[in-house]
Structures are given as structure tokens and as C-alpha cells.
């Protein structure tokens, strides 16, 4: 399967979301899937490329997670959407893992209409960036078209309280690679 990962964060730092995303990309590739990444996340662009995962830098603008960015999203979204659609056409994926608010709002409906499986990865703690976001009602409606993956039962219950359907939520707890922490074998 041809799988595309996307991320357009407000800021790019190496942390849990990046570790989780890289691990998922590598795991899917090891299972024979054709995995690629595009976005503006400097960390994932660098780390994925070092893992020989094809990457494409795409600058679409700030996600609507601050007051100004949420307001200016009104007139920026068409240009952002065109850039995303053009990039998707070039990739022709069968599935897209979306990590950022921008592409969830701008690309979900179009991707689903083309028969592309869409998975939203929710890794950040829920805060005002989401609960007070003027785009929350649209995001809530779009969530019924996709599978949203969260990292804990607490996260799942928070998203349900925000209006996500339990039928479209999957909880996959963060984990560790047991081989990495295995005790050396005794001789």
C-alpha cells in the first residue's frame, strides 16, 4: 500500500510525536508498504530522510492554532488547499496519516472522496488550541469520515467529550521496543 504521512506544525521540535511517527513509518515500511512524508516539520523531514523514507518539503503556512492563524485561515485556506491537493496528486497515496490541523481541515474531505483512507494521529495534549478553536465544529464533522488514533483511553474520552464518535476512535498506547531494553542473554 502507498502511504503518505503529513505534518505542518506551528513549531518543530524532536519529541514524542516525532518518535511515534518515525516508528510508525519505519514499521509500515518493514511490512512492505511504500511510505513517504511531506510537510514543513523540519525534524520529520530530516529524520525520515535519514531513514531513507522519501520526503518532500511543502510550506503551506501556519496551522490555525493561534488566534491570528485561526482568523487568517479564512483567507489563507484556499491557497493552502491548492498546494496540498497538488502535492497529493503527485503522490497518489492509498492512505494518508495526517498529524496537523491544517491538512485535516483542508484535505480530509477531498481525500475521502477520492477513496483514500484517512487516519488522523492525535498525539498532543488537548488544549485551548483545540477546545477554543473556531474550526472545531468543522473538525468534529470531518472526524466522522476518518479513523482518529489517540494514545490513551483518557485521550479517547476527551475526544468523545469534544464530539468524536467512539466508532471512529482507536486507542493505541505509546510503547517501547522490548528488544531495545532486553537484558543481555546469559552465557
N, C-alpha and C positions, 0 to 999 in steps of 0.2 A: 504494500500500500504506500502511496506517496503522501507523506505527512509534512505539513508546514507548521512551524511554531512562529508566533509573532509576539513582539513586546515593544511598546512605546512608552517608557516610564517618564515621570516628571524628572527623576534623578536616577542615575545608575550607580549602584554600589554592589560589591560582592557580598552576598548573604544567603539566607536560607532559600529564597525564591530561585536564585540563580543556581544553587547547588541542586535543588529539586528538579529544575528544568533541564539542566545538563544531564543529570542522572536519567531522567525520563527519555531524553533524546538518544543518549547512548544505548539505553536498554532496548528501545524500539529498533534502533539500527542493528543491534546484535541479533534481534529476532527477524532480520531480513527486510525491514521496512526502509524505504527511501526517505530519509529525514533531512529537512533543511530549515533554516532560520532566516527571517528578515525582520528588521526593525531598527530602532535607534538606541537600543540598550548597548552601550559600549562594552560592558562586561560580557554579555552573551555573544556579541559579535566576535570579541577576541577569544573567549574560551571555546566557543563552538568551532571556530576556525582551527584552533589548536588541536581539536579532536577530529579534524578532517570532515567536519559537517559543513556543507555548503552554506554560505551566509551572503546576505545582501543588505547593505546599509540603505535604509529608507527613512528620510526625515519628513514627517508629516506635520509636526507642530506639537505643542504641549497638550497633554491629555486634560479633559475637563474636570480636574480635581482640586483646583483652587477657585476662589470667587471669580477672578478675572478670566481665567481659562474657561470656566463653565459658561460665563456670559459670552465671551468672544467665540465660543464654539458655534454659536448661532450662525455667524457669517463665515467661519473658517471651515465648517464641516464639509461643504460640497467639494472644495479643493482637496481636502484631506481624503475624502471618499474616492475621488478620481484617482489619486495616487495609489491608494490601496487596491482598487479594482484593477488598475493596470498591472500592478505587481502580482496579483493573484492570477490574472490571465496568463502571465509569463510562467508561473509556477505550475498551474493546472493541478492542484492537490486534490486528493480524495478526502482528506481530513485536515482540519486546522485546529491547533491548540492556541487559543487566544489568552494572553495574560493581562492585557491592559484595557482600560475603559474605552479608549478611542476606537479601537478596532471592533470591540464588542458592540458598540453603538452603531458604527458605520458599515460594518461588513457582515454582520451576522445574517440579517435577512437576505441579502444578496447571495451569500454563500449557500445557505439552506435552500434557496430557490433553485440553485444550480445542482442540487443533490450532494453537496459537500457536507460531510459530517462535521459538526462544530462542537468543540469541547472548550468550556471556559475553565481556566485554572484560577482559583481564588486562594491566594497564599498570604495576602496581607491582612492584618487585623482590620476589622470593620471600624471605621471612624467617621468623623464628620464629612470627610471627603466623599463618602457614600451615603450616609444617612441623611445628610442635609443637601445632597446634590440635586439640582433641579432636573437632572436627566434620569433620576432614579425610577420614575414611573415608566419611562420608555425601556430602561434596562430590565425592569421587572417583567414587562410584557415579552421582551425578547428572550428572557430566560426560559420561557415555555417551549422554545424552538430548539434548545440545546441541552447538553448534559453539563452541569456545573460540578466540578470536582473541588471538594474542600478537604482540609487536613485534620479535622477533628469533629466529633459529634457536637461539641459546643459551637463550632463554626456553622455546622449544618442547621442547628436550631436558631442561630442568629439570622441566617439567610431565610429560613422559613418564616420567622417573625417579620422580615422585610418583604415577604410576599412570594418567595420562591416556592414552587411546588416540590413536595418531598419526592414525587415521582421523577423529578429531573435533577435531583441532588445525589451525588455519590461521595461517600467519605472514604478517603484513602489516607490513613495516618502516615506522617513522615516516619521514615525508618532508617535503619543503618544496614550497611553491608556486613553480614556476620563474618564473612571471610576476612574482612579487613581487621576485625577485632578478635579473631580466633587466637587462642593460646597456641604457642608452638607445640608441635607434636613431640611427645617424649620418646626417647630412644631406649 
